């Protein structure tokens, strides 16, 4: 099962489908390129992903896929 350690010490498990901590998104510019009937699998491959730590609410963005380390974002207090 895929997992990673958050900076707060919580283990983020993201092997479930659907995954409760995974969010998919696409830029407005890339979305505007989509026209006509949409192939959901093709659209999915264009999306970026991030995970939310359930403990500390950090966001872990995978801007360049899972082969590269994610970028960590902290919530403001």
MOPAC internal coordinates of N, CA, C and O (Angstrom, degrees):
PM7 1SCF
backbone

  N    0.0000 0     0.00 0     0.00 0    0    0    0
  C    1.4518 1     0.00 0     0.00 0    1    0    0
  C    1.5236 1   108.56 1     0.00 0    2    1    0
  O    1.2310 1   119.71 1   -53.61 1    3    2    1
  N    1.3469 1   118.16 1   126.39 1    3    2    1
  C    1.4587 1   120.32 1   178.86 1    5    3    2
  C    1.5272 1   111.42 1   -64.40 1    6    5    3
  O    1.2310 1   121.71 1   -39.40 1    7    6    5
  N    1.3181 1   114.34 1   140.60 1    7    6    5
  C    1.4601 1   119.71 1   178.72 1    9    7    6
  C    1.5158 1   109.36 1  -158.53 1   10    9    7
  O    1.2310 1   121.61 1   -17.45 1   11   10    9
  N    1.3254 1   114.53 1   162.55 1   11   10    9
  C    1.4620 1   120.55 1   175.43 1   13   11   10
  C    1.5159 1   107.89 1  -148.94 1   14   13   11
  O    1.2310 1   121.34 1   -22.18 1   15   14   13
  N    1.3190 1   115.05 1   157.82 1   15   14   13
  C    1.4525 1   121.23 1  -179.24 1   17   15   14
  C    1.5239 1   109.62 1   -95.88 1   18   17   15
  O    1.2310 1   120.57 1   -55.12 1   19   18   17
  N    1.3293 1   116.52 1   124.88 1   19   18   17
  C    1.4604 1   121.74 1   175.44 1   21   19   18
  C    1.5265 1   108.16 1   -76.71 1   22   21   19
  O    1.2310 1   120.19 1   -22.28 1   23   22   21
  N    1.3077 1   117.24 1   157.72 1   23   22   21
  C    1.4627 1   121.75 1   177.95 1   25   23   22
  C    1.5173 1   112.48 1   -60.58 1   26   25   23
  O    1.2310 1   119.92 1   155.32 1   27   26   25
  N    1.3334 1   117.76 1   -24.68 1   27   26   25
  C    1.4623 1   121.33 1   179.45 1   29   27   26
  C    1.5284 1   112.08 1   -80.23 1   30   29   27
  O    1.2310 1   120.14 1   172.91 1   31   30   29
  N    1.3389 1   117.34 1    -7.09 1   31   30   29
  C    1.4583 1   121.62 1  -179.97 1   33   31   30
  C    1.5188 1   114.03 1   100.93 1   34   33   31
  O    1.2310 1   120.13 1   170.45 1   35   34   33
  N    1.3213 1   117.36 1    -9.55 1   35   34   33
  C    1.4614 1   121.29 1   178.19 1   37   35   34
  C    1.5296 1   109.77 1   -74.70 1   38   37   35
  O    1.2310 1   120.62 1   -37.84 1   39   38   37
  N    1.3111 1   116.42 1   142.16 1   39   38   37
  C    1.4632 1   121.22 1   176.35 1   41   39   38
  C    1.5247 1   108.59 1   -92.10 1   42   41   39
  O    1.2310 1   121.14 1   -57.64 1   43   42   41
  N    1.3389 1   115.43 1   122.36 1   43   42   41
  C    1.4611 1   121.44 1   177.17 1   45   43   42
  C    1.5206 1   108.02 1   -91.87 1   46   45   43
  O    1.2310 1   120.78 1   -65.56 1   47   46   45
  N    1.3102 1   116.11 1   114.44 1   47   46   45
  C    1.4638 1   121.90 1   178.53 1   49   47   46
  C    1.5220 1   108.53 1  -102.62 1   50   49   47
  O    1.2310 1   120.97 1   -58.17 1   51   50   49
  N    1.3248 1   115.76 1   121.83 1   51   50   49
  C    1.4671 1   118.52 1  -175.90 1   53   51   50
  C    1.5211 1   112.27 1  -128.73 1   54   53   51
  O    1.2310 1   120.57 1  -141.14 1   55   54   53
  N    1.3198 1   116.52 1    38.86 1   55   54   53
  C    1.4521 1   120.47 1   178.75 1   57   55   54
  C    1.5175 1   113.98 1   -95.28 1   58   57   55
  O    1.2310 1   120.22 1   164.15 1   59   58   57
  N    1.3316 1   117.19 1   -15.85 1   59   58   57
  C    1.4603 1   120.10 1  -179.49 1   61   59   58
  C    1.5226 1   110.54 1   -71.68 1   62   61   59
  O    1.2310 1   121.18 1   -32.32 1   63   62   61
  N    1.3369 1   115.35 1   147.68 1   63   62   61
  C    1.4643 1   121.21 1   175.17 1   65   63   62
  C    1.5214 1   107.01 1  -127.53 1   66   65   63
  O    1.2310 1   118.87 1   -64.17 1   67   66   65
  N    1.3083 1   119.75 1   115.83 1   67   66   65
  C    1.4573 1   126.22 1    -3.02 1   69   67   66
  C    1.5254 1   110.89 1   -73.02 1   70   69   67
  O    1.2310 1   121.00 1   -20.46 1   71   70   69
  N    1.3080 1   115.69 1   159.54 1   71   70   69
  C    1.4607 1   122.41 1  -176.45 1   73   71   70
  C    1.5288 1   109.79 1  -102.85 1   74   73   71
  O    1.2310 1   120.55 1   -55.19 1   75   74   73
  N    1.3244 1   116.55 1   124.81 1   75   74   73
  C    1.4647 1   121.67 1  -176.51 1   77   75   74
  C    1.5260 1   113.98 1   -68.49 1   78   77   75
  O    1.2310 1   119.77 1   158.20 1   79   78   77
  N    1.3200 1   118.05 1   -21.80 1   79   78   77
  C    1.4708 1   119.84 1  -176.48 1   81   79   78
  C    1.5238 1   112.88 1  -106.25 1   82   81   79
  O    1.2310 1   120.00 1   179.65 1   83   82   81
  N    1.3253 1   117.60 1    -0.35 1   83   82   81
  C    1.4640 1   121.80 1  -178.01 1   85   83   82
  C    1.5198 1   110.71 1   -98.08 1   86   85   83
  O    1.2310 1   121.33 1   -44.53 1   87   86   85
  N    1.3432 1   115.06 1   135.47 1   87   86   85
  C    1.4561 1   122.14 1   175.41 1   89   87   86
  C    1.5173 1   108.32 1  -127.39 1   90   89   87
  O    1.2310 1   120.37 1   -42.37 1   91   90   89
  N    1.3218 1   116.89 1   137.63 1   91   90   89
  C    1.4588 1   123.20 1   179.28 1   93   91   90
  C    1.5201 1   108.39 1  -111.25 1   94   93   91
  O    1.2310 1   120.68 1   -37.20 1   95   94   93
  N    1.3316 1   116.30 1   142.80 1   95   94   93
  C    1.4528 1   119.65 1   178.96 1   97   95   94
  C    1.5131 1   110.60 1  -149.83 1   98   97   95
  O    1.2310 1   121.56 1   -17.94 1   99   98   97
  N    1.3125 1   114.62 1   162.06 1   99   98   97
  C    1.4641 1   121.83 1   179.30 1  101   99   98
  C    1.5306 1   107.22 1  -139.46 1  102  101   99
  O    1.2310 1   120.52 1   -34.51 1  103  102  101
  N    1.3011 1   116.61 1   145.49 1  103  102  101
  C    1.4698 1   119.65 1  -179.95 1  105  103  102
  C    1.5265 1   109.83 1   -68.60 1  106  105  103
  O    1.2310 1   121.07 1   -22.77 1  107  106  105
  N    1.2987 1   115.56 1   157.23 1  107  106  105
  C    1.4580 1   121.50 1   178.86 1  109  107  106
  C    1.5255 1   110.52 1   -62.11 1  110  109  107
  O    1.2310 1   120.54 1   140.38 1  111  110  109
  N    1.3235 1   116.57 1   -39.62 1  111  110  109
  C    1.4666 1   121.67 1   179.36 1  113  111  110
  C    1.5253 1   110.40 1   -62.98 1  114  113  111
  O    1.2310 1   120.18 1   133.08 1  115  114  113
  N    1.3341 1   117.25 1   -46.92 1  115  114  113
  C    1.4649 1   120.19 1   179.42 1  117  115  114
  C    1.5248 1   111.81 1   -67.06 1  118  117  115
  O    1.2310 1   120.54 1   144.38 1  119  118  117
  N    1.3214 1   116.57 1   -35.62 1  119  118  117
  C    1.4643 1   119.89 1   178.45 1  121  119  118
  C    1.5243 1   111.06 1   -64.54 1  122  121  119
  O    1.2310 1   120.37 1   141.60 1  123  122  121
  N    1.3270 1   116.90 1   -38.40 1  123  122  121
  C    1.4653 1   120.41 1   179.68 1  125  123  122
  C    1.5252 1   112.36 1   -65.48 1  126  125  123
  O    1.2310 1   119.81 1   161.22 1  127  126  125
  N    1.3155 1   117.96 1   -18.78 1  127  126  125
  C    1.4631 1   121.51 1   177.61 1  129  127  126
  C    1.5253 1   111.86 1   -76.91 1  130  129  127
  O    1.2310 1   120.22 1   162.72 1  131  130  129
  N    1.3301 1   117.18 1   -17.28 1  131  130  129
  C    1.4621 1   122.16 1  -179.40 1  133  131  130
  C    1.5229 1   108.71 1   -80.22 1  134  133  131
  O    1.2310 1   120.64 1   -54.54 1  135  134  133
  N    1.3133 1   116.38 1   125.46 1  135  134  133
  C    1.4624 1   120.58 1  -178.67 1  137  135  134
  C    1.5170 1   110.05 1  -137.29 1  138  137  135
  O    1.2310 1   120.70 1   -24.06 1  139  138  137
  N    1.3076 1   116.27 1   155.94 1  139  138  137
  C    1.4560 1   121.53 1   176.38 1  141  139  138
  C    1.5141 1   112.01 1    68.64 1  142  141  139
  O    1.2310 1   121.22 1    27.54 1  143  142  141
  N    1.3140 1   115.28 1  -152.46 1  143  142  141
  C    1.4542 1   120.21 1   177.97 1  145  143  142
  C    1.5228 1   109.77 1   -65.48 1  146  145  143
  O    1.2310 1   120.69 1   -40.76 1  147  146  145
  N    1.3060 1   116.28 1   139.24 1  147  146  145
  C    1.4603 1   121.18 1  -175.36 1  149  147  146
  C    1.5255 1   109.73 1  -105.06 1  150  149  147
  O    1.2310 1   121.49 1   -52.12 1  151  150  149
  N    1.3164 1   114.74 1   127.88 1  151  150  149
  C    1.4594 1   121.13 1   171.47 1  153  151  150
  C    1.5255 1   106.57 1   -87.25 1  154  153  151
  O    1.2310 1   120.37 1   -70.24 1  155  154  153
  N    1.3144 1   116.90 1   109.76 1  155  154  153
  C    1.4651 1   120.54 1  -173.91 1  157  155  154
  C    1.5256 1   112.22 1   -60.01 1  158  157  155
  O    1.2310 1   119.68 1   144.97 1  159  158  157
  N    1.3130 1   118.21 1   -35.03 1  159  158  157
  C    1.4661 1   120.65 1   178.65 1  161  159  158
  C    1.5275 1   110.76 1   -67.09 1  162  161  159
  O    1.2310 1   120.30 1   138.81 1  163  162  161
  N    1.3217 1   117.02 1   -41.19 1  163  162  161
  C    1.4642 1   120.66 1   178.34 1  165  163  162
  C    1.5222 1   110.69 1   -65.77 1  166  165  163
  O    1.2310 1   120.28 1   137.50 1  167  166  165
  N    1.3237 1   117.07 1   -42.50 1  167  166  165
  C    1.4566 1   121.23 1   177.64 1  169  167  166
  C    1.5266 1   110.38 1   -62.09 1  170  169  167
  O    1.2310 1   120.52 1   138.51 1  171  170  169
  N    1.3186 1   116.61 1   -41.49 1  171  170  169
  C    1.4672 1   121.86 1   179.46 1  173  171  170
  C    1.5277 1   111.32 1   -59.05 1  174  173  171
  O    1.2310 1   120.15 1   140.42 1  175  174  173
  N    1.3307 1   117.32 1   -39.58 1  175  174  173
  C    1.4680 1   120.45 1  -178.94 1  177  175  174
  C    1.5271 1   111.80 1   -67.41 1  178  177  175
  O    1.2310 1   119.78 1   157.95 1  179  178  177
  N    1.3298 1   118.02 1   -22.05 1  179  178  177
  C    1.4580 1   121.69 1   179.28 1  181  179  178
  C    1.5285 1   112.64 1   -86.51 1  182  181  179
  O    1.2310 1   120.36 1   167.48 1  183  182  181
  N    1.3153 1   116.91 1   -12.52 1  183  182  181
  C    1.4529 1   120.44 1  -175.99 1  185  183  182
  C    1.5172 1   112.59 1   -80.60 1  186  185  183
  O    1.2310 1   121.41 1   -28.70 1  187  186  185
  N    1.3149 1   114.91 1   151.30 1  187  186  185
  C    1.4587 1   123.13 1   170.74 1  189  187  186
  C    1.5166 1   106.94 1   -94.84 1  190  189  187
  O    1.2310 1   120.63 1   -16.05 1  191  190  189
  N    1.3270 1   116.40 1   163.95 1  191  190  189
  C    1.4615 1   119.99 1  -178.65 1  193  191  190
  C    1.5165 1   111.11 1  -132.29 1  194  193  191
  O    1.2310 1   121.96 1   -28.26 1  195  194  193
  N    1.3255 1   113.86 1   151.74 1  195  194  193
  C    1.4538 1   119.03 1   168.76 1  197  195  194
  C    1.5183 1   108.86 1  -143.40 1  198  197  195
  O    1.2310 1   121.95 1   -23.77 1  199  198  197
  N    1.3351 1   113.87 1   156.23 1  199  198  197
  C    1.4590 1   121.57 1   177.29 1  201  199  198
  C    1.5141 1   108.79 1  -116.38 1  202  201  199
  O    1.2310 1   120.92 1   -31.96 1  203  202  201
  N    1.3232 1   115.84 1   148.04 1  203  202  201
  C    1.4560 1   122.20 1   177.42 1  205  203  202
  C    1.5143 1   108.62 1  -112.73 1  206  205  203
  O    1.2310 1   120.70 1   -54.37 1  207  206  205
  N    1.3234 1   116.26 1   125.63 1  207  206  205
  C    1.4599 1   120.31 1   175.51 1  209  207  206
  C    1.5302 1   107.81 1   -72.05 1  210  209  207
  O    1.2310 1   120.76 1   -52.44 1  211  210  209
  N    1.3054 1   116.16 1   127.56 1  211  210  209
  C    1.4668 1   120.61 1  -178.40 1  213  211  210
  C    1.5275 1   112.09 1   -71.57 1  214  213  211
  O    1.2310 1   120.28 1   159.82 1  215  214  213
  N    1.3210 1   117.07 1   -20.18 1  215  214  213
  C    1.4696 1   120.53 1  -178.09 1  217  215  214
  C    1.5331 1   112.72 1   -87.36 1  218  217  215
  O    1.2310 1   120.34 1   126.27 1  219  218  217
  N    1.3334 1   116.96 1   -53.73 1  219  218  217
  C    1.4698 1   120.09 1  -172.97 1  221  219  218
  C    1.5256 1   113.29 1  -108.08 1  222  221  219
  O    1.2310 1   120.11 1   172.24 1  223  222  221
  N    1.3333 1   117.40 1    -7.76 1  223  222  221
  C    1.4758 1   124.20 1   179.01 1  225  223  222
  C    1.5210 1   114.07 1    70.80 1  226  225  223
  O    1.2310 1   120.33 1  -164.37 1  227  226  225
  N    1.3521 1   116.98 1    15.63 1  227  226  225
  C    1.4657 1   118.73 1   172.56 1  229  227  226
  C    1.5242 1   108.59 1   -61.67 1  230  229  227
  O    1.2310 1   121.31 1   -29.58 1  231  230  229
  N    1.3340 1   115.10 1   150.42 1  231  230  229
  C    1.4527 1   121.63 1   174.68 1  233  231  230
  C    1.5180 1   108.20 1  -108.39 1  234  233  231
  O    1.2310 1   120.82 1   -45.54 1  235  234  233
  N    1.3092 1   116.04 1   134.46 1  235  234  233
  C    1.4609 1   122.21 1   178.78 1  237  235  234
  C    1.5279 1   108.35 1  -117.51 1  238  237  235
  O    1.2310 1   120.63 1   -76.19 1  239  238  237
  N    1.3491 1   116.39 1   103.81 1  239  238  237
  C    1.4543 1   122.11 1  -176.50 1  241  239  238
  C    1.5242 1   111.25 1   -93.66 1  242  241  239
  O    1.2310 1   121.08 1   -48.90 1  243  242  241
  N    1.3222 1   115.54 1   131.10 1  243  242  241
  C    1.4604 1   122.75 1   173.59 1  245  243  242
  C    1.5294 1   106.97 1  -102.90 1  246  245  243
  O    1.2310 1   121.10 1   -96.35 1  247  246  245
  N    1.3349 1   115.51 1    83.65 1  247  246  245
  C    1.4612 1   121.28 1  -176.97 1  249  247  246
  C    1.5211 1   112.00 1   -68.73 1  250  249  247
  O    1.2310 1   120.58 1   148.59 1  251  250  249
  N    1.3385 1   116.49 1   -31.41 1  251  250  249
  C    1.4696 1   120.53 1  -174.19 1  253  251  250
  C    1.5202 1   112.45 1  -122.56 1  254  253  251
  O    1.2310 1   120.03 1  -144.95 1  255  254  253
  N    1.3223 1   117.55 1    35.05 1  255  254  253
  C    1.4543 1   121.13 1   179.03 1  257  255  254
  C    1.5224 1   112.06 1    82.92 1  258  257  255
  O    1.2310 1   121.52 1    -2.09 1  259  258  257
  N    1.3089 1   114.70 1   177.91 1  259  258  257
  C    1.4577 1   120.92 1  -175.23 1  261  259  258
  C    1.5310 1   113.60 1   -81.50 1  262  261  259
  O    1.2310 1   120.09 1   173.50 1  263  262  261
  N    1.3186 1   117.43 1    -6.50 1  263  262  261
  C    1.4664 1   120.01 1   178.08 1  265  263  262
  C    1.5266 1   111.99 1   -79.02 1  266  265  263
  O    1.2310 1   120.38 1   166.71 1  267  266  265
  N    1.3178 1   116.88 1   -13.29 1  267  266  265
  C    1.4593 1   122.14 1   179.73 1  269  267  266
  C    1.5240 1   109.69 1  -116.40 1  270  269  267
  O    1.2310 1   120.24 1   -28.28 1  271  270  269
  N    1.3285 1   117.14 1   151.72 1  271  270  269
  C    1.4622 1   119.42 1  -178.68 1  273  271  270
  C    1.5327 1   111.49 1   -64.14 1  274  273  271
  O    1.2310 1   120.44 1   -32.66 1  275  274  273
  N    1.3328 1   116.77 1   147.34 1  275  274  273
  C    1.4647 1   119.76 1   178.92 1  277  275  274
  C    1.5203 1   111.82 1   -77.23 1  278  277  275
  O    1.2310 1   121.07 1   -18.37 1  279  278  277
  N    1.3244 1   115.57 1   161.63 1  279  278  277
  C    1.4563 1   123.26 1   175.48 1  281  279  278
  C    1.5351 1   107.04 1   -98.01 1  282  281  279
  O    1.2310 1   120.58 1   -49.81 1  283  282  281
  N    1.3149 1   116.49 1   130.19 1  283  282  281
  C    1.4614 1   122.40 1  -177.82 1  285  283  282
  C    1.5168 1   110.73 1   -95.41 1  286  285  283
  O    1.2310 1   120.49 1   -46.29 1  287  286  285
  N    1.3241 1   116.67 1   133.71 1  287  286  285
  C    1.4606 1   123.12 1   176.39 1  289  287  286
  C    1.5162 1   108.87 1  -124.71 1  290  289  287
  O    1.2310 1   121.27 1   -48.52 1  291  290  289
  N    1.3313 1   115.17 1   131.48 1  291  290  289
  C    1.4563 1   121.17 1  -179.73 1  293  291  290
  C    1.5101 1   110.75 1   -97.60 1  294  293  291
  O    1.2310 1   120.25 1   -38.51 1  295  294  293
  N    1.3328 1   117.13 1   141.49 1  295  294  293
  C    1.4673 1   118.52 1   175.35 1  297  295  294
  C    1.5222 1   110.27 1   -70.16 1  298  297  295
  O    1.2310 1   120.45 1   -33.14 1  299  298  297
  N    1.3251 1   116.74 1   146.86 1  299  298  297
  C    1.4590 1   119.09 1   175.78 1  301  299  298
  C    1.5301 1   108.54 1   -78.13 1  302  301  299
  O    1.2310 1   121.14 1   -29.57 1  303  302  301
  N    1.2946 1   115.42 1   150.43 1  303  302  301
  C    1.4748 1   119.08 1  -176.32 1  305  303  302
  C    1.4884 1   111.70 1   -97.16 1  306  305  303
  O    1.2310 1   120.10 1   180.00 1  307  306  305

